[in-house]
Amino acid sequence: MQVLDAIRNRRSIKRFTNRPVSREEIEAVLDAAVLAPNHRLTLPWRFHVLGPEARHAYGLAVGDRKARKLTDPDAMIALRNSLAAEHRALPCMIAVAVVTHENPEIREEDYAAVMMGIQNLALAAVELGLGTHIKTGAVMTTAAARAAVGVPENQRIVATINLGEPADPPPARPGRPAREHTAWLP
């Protein structure tokens, strides 16, 4: 597959088949991730491949956060349990963290490197016939989410990636041309 084809075909996949993702497939997408540019060669990425119990614990953390918006205690419990079960059932989930550097400039560069690595991972998944759903958000800073992932104090979770064989990939959306977002300077 050509790189531009992978870029055009990448979609956020919401539903996956039940086919397990092999260790070899996981290692292949992670190997692609670490090929991302990294200005100072700090190698700041850390990958946490979550098994069913860790996914369940992470789902509970997500459920707790979302349930706070509800007022009905039964609905809160149902939402929490539903999200935990959905996470446990995922074929694969990877939490991607960045080592937090004390220097703010290096910290920013390292974050950018990790995000480029995530894009590499997503494009490698497309080539392997897999799909991804990349998620970010405040839940990743909670103690429960950090504990579920096993992230040490010197790391920050920047994204979780659901990985698997797409059950029903969405159709391509027409993108907006880059020229609408480009300024040409003299």
Order of alpha helices (4+ residues) and beta strands (2+ residues): alpha-alpha-beta-alpha-alpha-beta-alpha-beta-alpha-beta
